[in-house]
Amino acid sequence: MELLKVDSVEQALDKLAACMAGWPLEAGRVPLEAAQGLPLAQDVHTEEDIPGFARSTVDGYAVLAKDTAAATDSIPVFLKVAGKVEMGRLAGMTLTAGQCAAVPTGGMLPAGADAVVMVEYTEPFGASGMALSQSVAPGENVVQRGEDAAKGALLLPRGRRIGPAETGALAAAGVVRVPVYKPLRLAVLSTGDELVPPGQVPGPGQVRDINTHALVALARKNGFEVAHTAVLRDDEALLEAELRRAAHTCDIVAVSGGSSQGEKDATRAVIDRVASPGVFTHGLALKPGKPTILGVDDASRTLFAGLPGHPVSAMMVFELLFCRLWRRLTGTPEAPAIPAALAANVAASPGKLTSWPVRLEAGDTGYRARPIYGKSGLITTLAGADGYFTIPRNAEGLPAGSLVWVQLF
Amino acid sequence: MELLKVDSVEQALDKLAACMAGWPLEAGRVPLEAAQGLPLAQDVHTEEDIPGFARSTVDGYAVLAKDTAAATDSIPVFLKVAGKVEMGRLAGMTLTAGQCAAVPTGGMLPAGADAVVMVEYTEPFGASGMALSQSVAPGENVVQRGEDAAKGALLLPRGRRIGPAETGALAAAGVVRVPVYKPLRLAVLSTGDELVPPGQVPGPGQVRDINTHALVALARKNGFEVAHTAVLRDDEALLEAELRRAAHTCDIVAVSGGSSQGEKDATRAVIDRVASPGVFTHGLALKPGKPTILGVDDASRTLFAGLPGHPVSAMMVFELLFCRLWRRLTGTPEAPAIPAALAANVAASPGKLTSWPVRLEAGDTGYRARPIYGKSGLITTLAGADGYFTIPRNAEGLPAGSLVWVQLF
């Protein structure tokens, strides 16, 4: 892996995006419930005025505002009650000067009425009269037709991930078949003669397969569909067969493992046999994450990735490349990062983007970010990391107290 | 709803927690994949040393460190190659002085060896010799047995929500049946004669049912199981029957709707008929969210909530009471809040906790929080809110530029 061939993370991301430039993302309409977490594939506009009629925002009496001009606490005005508006029904009457009508919160304003006096300022008077002790301006206690959202207004932009609030907005606008990007289909393959399933006690020289499980969880959380997983012996023929099979059904095939040079070389050779034009990134200027290989097969429209064997590195590379690729392609904004004060000095690697897993510690005035990466800190890192921050390629290390922006996992 | 009976949010939360104090949360072991997003029901400790054997962290040659003491770039030391360690296998040899053994990254150190020289500093010499041009200290390029996590160490604390990193840690420790709290079962009932399903164009006086969909999405995102939903006419007998049914299968029954005083009174009356001791909170000192009713039925161990009819208010109350209740009961920390500079002046309500939905705007040095709540801003609020911040009960309003902490939805 010659240094000259190493890409920066941004270069690698640009190359991945360029590979997919000619591959239209799959989009389709899905029910509101199935759209949770997916990004909108297009701008969504309202198709009608919301609300579709003038509504009262209070319990009270709909009036012609000018009839109430003289009303005060001590000298009310007297209006004739013309009727009662029922919830969910056409008001079904037209108010003229001197008339009012009972209307509940959310009820439709009768024609002629242009304001509502709250029930607290009214008192029945005689058989069909009402004394009103407050004057109201036109429009008072009323939401006008289309005031919330006018027909044709932009409701939600392309790329917005559907969460609870977006769900409410779409329901309000009657968008029950939501245009979303379908998740990319991902295969996660882990290789290594030393791997045993997590449920098994490792024998001498063996370790549990961590990467499959951590990467699957990370990918799903970020909106990928995990279509295939496999744990393989170190066997080029086996890996080749598995890559060919996965390329048929998946958009991205990620191979993690291969911590030794021989295994990395084998993964690269196999991707080059299976994919054309094949491997285009031979290592990343990223710490940790250098031993990353990226390739593409144009015919089957499949991206291939050889991820580092170290679980934290593999997760970081998947996050920095593929989760960001997905957000870039779909126009989804990055999630807000948390500013925090570094709790310890950290080193940077000259010429490389350095990523540091951290644990956030809440204080009264803000957060402290405690770096938790170390030589042997696999479990500690995995168990303790809330997120990570990065130090740019050509920056020095950072002293304790520096402001860093923590991206949550 | 007398002012004297109104609870602060904290009082209401304490009362809800007190109601559930005698109800053990349901916990159980689920497969790693099914544990995503759920909180751990107990501390998880490692059951063995990790790694279970001393491993090399590089490709190279395992050695007795003292044999390399004299090695330099110009004058290497010469050792006899005693064998080759295979990945995933017992090293199967014991090194003695003057010997070394090839070992891949992650491979097991042979007995007798205490360090590894990287392959870059080695060169074959003769038939079975190796020239090593670097001296290593004992433990160099080695992860010792139990160095990552010693047997019995705390791996993850009770209350931690299982995400990708936790998944990796649990897989590493062999915890494939994860002890988690089972989600609380929730019923979401929406009432109102004016409601039509979102897929339907509202007739005169009608509006679409927003609350069911927004609350279901919010609840699921926060780890609740939505066991039952229904949209009901304004009919006390209907509501009563539905509440009785839901109380059998659910832990929490949330009734949203009832924007008029008559409907609110009806909801309260029905909860008091169905539940014993019944309603204990008659309104919240919260804006928006005042018309909130809370009750409990001890026999069926069910909490009842009458939520405001306004979707944003209903979501806010559910978040501030029930999502926080769940995190408090399970020991789950609140998610980190985002500090932001207010983009506009906001008002507070004397004597009430005021919550303001905001949109986050990213800048070079931090975030600005743009308040988006207003009289008619239902759709705008739902479509635009990234989260919210709160102003304490007795605080004044806040001027633009103030620091606020935004909790994401």
Interface residues (C-beta under 8 A of the other chain):
Chain A: L32 E33 Q36 T46 E48 I50 P51 G52 F53 R55 T57 D59 V85 E86 M87 G88 R89 L90 A91 P104 T105 G106 G107 M108 V119 V143 Q144 E147 D148 A149 L155 L156 G163 P164 A165 E166 T167 G168 A169 L170 A171 A172 A173 G174 V175 V176 G192 D193 E194 L195 P197 P198 G199 Q200 V201 P202 G203 P204 G205 Q206 V207 R208 D209 I210 N211 T212 H213 A214 L215 V216 A217 L218 R220 K221 D234 S259 S260 Q261 G262 E263 G309 P311 V312 M315 P333 P336 I338 P339 L360 A362 G366 Y367 K375 S376 G377 L378 I379 T380 T381 L382 A383 A385 D386 L408 F409
Chain B: L32 E33 Q36 T46 E48 I50 P51 G52 F53 R55 T57 D59 V85 E86 M87 G88 R89 L90 A91 P104 T105 G106 G107 M108 V119 V143 Q144 E147 D148 A149 L155 L156 G163 P164 A165 E166 T167 G168 A169 L170 A171 A172 A173 G174 V175 V176 G192 D193 E194 L195 P197 P198 G199 Q200 V201 P202 G203 P204 G205 Q206 V207 R208 D209 I210 N211 H213 A214 L215 V216 A217 L218 R220 K221 D234 S259 S260 Q261 G262 E263 G309 P311 V312 M315 P333 P336 I338 P339 L360 A362 G366 Y367 K375 S376 G377 L378 I379 T380 T381 L382 A383 A385 D386 L408 F409
